[in-house]
Amino acid sequence: MFRFRRLAARRLVGAVVLATSLALGLTGCGEPEFTGVWKPDDGSGLKTIADGGQCSGMYYNNGKPLDIGGTMTCTFSSGSDGAYVLVVRQPPNERSYIVEFPADDTMVLRSGDTTVVTLTRQ
């Protein structure tokens, strides 16, 4: 009987560990965190991305940040190829970037094969 209880306890512990691992895998991994304050490598000011999509400093024109005033929004999506796409809007301007995450707190914006800016979370 003692052996049966020990075996049952091991199975229960194994099931709990498996269930916890699956739950963490479904909730903890996946989409990267885009929101926050980001420091660019180009020396321009800090960039912000809020939960609601409002952002600042994220629109680039000819390799330089451009802010014409008014509300700027950032929308992230995942493309069919698994790449992340950032669309920055500050009407009438709109620009799309491919986004890569080489590290947890590093975000690289690309336009085609060209790196626009590398951002580090603050």
Secondary structure as the mmCIF struct_conf table of DSSP 4:
data_model
#
loop_
_struct_conf.conf_type_id
_struct_conf.id
_struct_conf.beg_label_comp_id
_struct_conf.beg_label_asym_id
_struct_conf.beg_label_seq_id
_struct_conf.end_label_comp_id
_struct_conf.end_label_asym_id
_struct_conf.end_label_seq_id
HELX_RH_AL_P HELX_RH_AL_P1 PHE A 2 THR A 27
TURN_TY1_P TURN_TY1_P1 GLY A 28 GLY A 28
BEND BEND1 CYS A 29 GLU A 31
STRN STRN1 GLY A 36 PRO A 40
TURN_TY1_P TURN_TY1_P2 ASP A 41 ASP A 42
BEND BEND2 GLY A 43 GLY A 43
HELX_LH_PP_P HELX_LH_PP_P1 SER A 44 LEU A 46
STRN STRN2 LYS A 47 ILE A 49
TURN_TY1_P TURN_TY1_P3 ASP A 51 GLY A 52
BEND BEND3 GLY A 53 GLY A 53
STRN STRN3 GLN A 54 SER A 56
BEND BEND4 GLY A 57 GLY A 57
STRN STRN4 TYR A 60 ASN A 61
TURN_TY1_P TURN_TY1_P4 ASN A 62 GLY A 63
STRN STRN5 LYS A 64 PRO A 65
BEND BEND5 GLY A 69 GLY A 70
STRN STRN6 MET A 72 SER A 78
TURN_TY1_P TURN_TY1_P5 SER A 80 ASP A 81
BEND BEND6 GLY A 82 GLY A 82
STRN STRN7 TYR A 84 GLN A 90
TURN_TY1_P TURN_TY1_P6 PRO A 91 PRO A 92
STRN STRN8 ASN A 93 ALA A 103
TURN_TY1_P TURN_TY1_P7 ASP A 104 ASP A 105
STRN STRN9 THR A 106 SER A 111
TURN_TY1_P TURN_TY1_P8 GLY A 112 ASP A 113
STRN STRN10 THR A 114 ARG A 121
#
